[in-house]
Amino acid sequence: MEKTLPTTTVTTYEHAVRWIYDRIDYERVRPRRQSNHFRLERVERLLALIDSPQQRIPAIHIAGTKGKGSTAAMVDSVLTASRVRSGLFTSPHIHLFEERMRVAGCMPDPDELTSMVRSLQETLHDADADLIQDGVTYFEVATLLAWMFFDRNDVELAVLETGLGGRLDCTTICQPVATVITSIGLDHTHILGNTVDAIAAEKAGIIKLDVPVFSWVRQPDAVRVVTERSAALKCDLFLGERDIFERGQKSVPGEVGQQRFDVETPLATHRDLTLPLLGDHQRRNAALAVAVSDFLSQTDGRVTTDSIAAGLASLSWPLRFEVVSTSPFIILDAAHNPDSIEACLHTLGSQNWPADRRALIFAVSRDKDAQQMLQLVHPHFDTIILTRFETNPRSYSPQELAELLDPRQFADTADTVTVVTAETPAEALSLARKTVGNDGVICGTGSIFLAAELRRLLRPSDDGCGRDRAAAGKQQ
């Protein structure tokens, strides 16, 4: 049987990135539920090709409809502050592919990424034909490269964010010392199911025998599923608002985009923690990260109350209600489903920013509930600018989004909200600036792809992770 992977050798960073992007990408193409790529035995065989590092490097495994990336970044920041050599794997990236993997806070440089891709390319070319006959997906390649990076750099503990669901996700082939399920909501319903309990069952698929579970699920059906799964696998379960608490939101004087609060876990009480992310949901994510860190402190003396506080305070996690300008206020948020849009709106409403005009820049992927998201945002802005992101073909067009604004659903606010379309994020940003002036508020949300493109326009030399994009090479 003929193999499907190209044989041209990777020699440059640009070539390496192009080889990665030539894989089947389910972040860009809607996956089929019956696809052969959603099989854990296949992932296990792929990892065996690189000597199964997931069997030697323990992990913190994190799933959830929203908040899983933020929680993973918080745990990783605490580990780095504790001088634990940690590896972080998250998705999607903002600007550079290699943002998805970090060791001790640093992603691979262009030469290292090129070397890993070349090695992986050669390994896959020599693999059994039946393993690669359907192609190796983008996320499978990303997972393999992350484990290679961790292995090369002597990682002590990996922090893994699931890509889709949990039960059949590539990251589920790991040896966790703790699992986290941040939240449950209706997202990716064409793959995960269209009920809360069905989606909860997919997320709870990361739970493994006798491994403690930390969760902030709230819906009764989700709590039931997570509780039953934990009990069946003899796992200690620590639930938000039962075993883990966050209290006492306080603003940070003179600091835009920060908050202070207390966290109580079964092992400790942490006072006056500082978090450079806004929103009630981020405090809950932080409380989970603190609870996991307290658990780790029982066996690793490097993790302390002070290092936990330092790790949260030093966190860098762009596009999570990120304030990128104060004249006007411009907020970029990666919200991409109704639950996360509600969290974004709640956070926006809790800020005491003086603003006479508020403009929304909105774009969304075709597999999301765009109409419900529009229904949620409509009453909160004076102007809504519908656009499309340019880096992913899954985007709705502005005209399609406009057609979803059913006059019968928006009759109460139709006279006070102006809806316009813009063909590009750059055009949308220009319109928004003209609309609100220097004293208003602009919010860009609906998709991480939109938020990333707006961030690139506003901060062209900042990749959001400590490295100048121009120095890393141009990514296609």
Secondary structure, DSSP 4 states (H G I P E B T S, - for coil): ----S--PPP-SHHHHHHHHHTSB-TTTSPPPTT-TTS-HHHHHHHHHTTT-GGGTS-EEEEE-SSSHHHHHHHHHHHHHHTT--EEEE-SS-SS-GGGGEEETTBPPPHHHHHHHHHHHHHHHHTS-HHHHTT--BHHHHHHHHHHHHHHHTT-SEEEEE-SS-STT-GGGSS-EEEEEE----S-SHHHH-SSHHHHHHHHGGG--TT--EEE---SHHHHHHHHHHHHHTT--EEEBTTTBEEEEEEE-TT-TT-EEEEEE-SS-EEEEEEESS-SHHHHHHHHHHHHHHHHHHTT-TT--HHHHHHHHHT---TTSSEEEEETTEEEE----SHHHHHHHHHHHHT-----S-EEEEE--BTTS-HHHHHHHHGGG-SEEEE---SS-TTBPPHHHHHHT--TTTSTTTTTT-EEEE-SSHHHHHHHHHHHHTTSSEEEEES-HHHHHHHHHHHSTTB-SSSSBHHHH----
